[in-house]
Amino acid sequence: MEEQTGQTCIICGQIKEEGIVIVSHFICEDCEAEMVRTEAEDAKYRFFIGRMKKIGLQKNA
């Protein structure tokens, strides 16, 4: 059995090796790149906003 490494992306839900961590939440580099290219008028923009709401600011930060 192969051990999985990496983290689960909060946008796509896949386990990936490369990406960024924002307040302990991982976003894979593929989703990060797609978010940067997405225009505010695009329907997918709202999807990304909804997923990003999972990232809350830490109290006492």
C-alpha positions as CSV (number, residue, x, y, z in Angstrom):
1,M,0.0,0.0,0.0
2,E,1.4,3.4,-1.0
3,E,1.5,6.2,1.5
4,Q,0.0,9.4,0.2
5,T,1.9,12.6,0.8
6,G,0.7,16.1,0.2
7,Q,-2.3,18.0,1.4
8,T,-5.9,18.3,0.4
9,C,-6.8,21.4,-1.5
10,I,-9.8,23.3,-0.1
11,I,-10.8,24.3,-3.6
12,C,-10.7,21.0,-5.7
13,G,-10.5,18.5,-2.8
14,Q,-7.6,16.6,-4.4
15,I,-4.4,15.7,-2.6
16,K,-1.6,17.7,-4.1
17,E,2.1,18.2,-3.4
18,E,2.6,21.8,-4.5
19,G,0.6,24.9,-3.5
20,I,0.2,27.6,-0.9
21,V,-1.1,27.6,2.7
22,I,-3.3,30.4,3.9
23,V,-4.1,30.3,7.6
24,S,-3.5,26.6,7.7
25,H,-5.7,25.9,4.6
26,F,-4.0,24.5,1.5
27,I,-4.7,25.6,-2.0
28,C,-3.0,23.6,-4.8
29,E,-1.0,25.5,-7.4
30,D,-3.5,24.5,-10.2
31,C,-6.4,26.1,-8.3
32,E,-4.3,29.1,-7.4
33,A,-3.4,29.7,-11.0
34,E,-7.0,29.3,-12.1
35,M,-8.3,31.7,-9.5
36,V,-5.8,34.3,-10.6
37,R,-7.0,34.0,-14.2
38,T,-10.7,34.0,-13.4
39,E,-12.6,37.3,-14.1
40,A,-15.1,38.5,-11.5
41,E,-17.9,38.2,-14.1
42,D,-17.1,34.5,-14.6
43,A,-19.6,32.0,-13.0
44,K,-16.6,30.1,-11.5
45,Y,-15.6,33.3,-9.5
46,R,-18.5,32.7,-7.1
47,F,-17.5,29.1,-6.7
48,F,-14.0,30.2,-5.7
49,I,-15.3,32.8,-3.3
50,G,-17.5,30.2,-1.6
51,R,-14.5,27.8,-1.1
52,M,-12.3,30.7,0.1
53,K,-14.9,31.4,2.9
54,K,-13.6,28.3,4.6
55,I,-10.5,30.4,5.5
56,G,-11.4,32.3,8.6
57,L,-9.2,34.8,10.3
58,Q,-7.8,33.5,13.6
59,K,-9.1,35.2,16.7
60,N,-6.4,36.7,18.8
61,A,-4.1,37.0,15.7
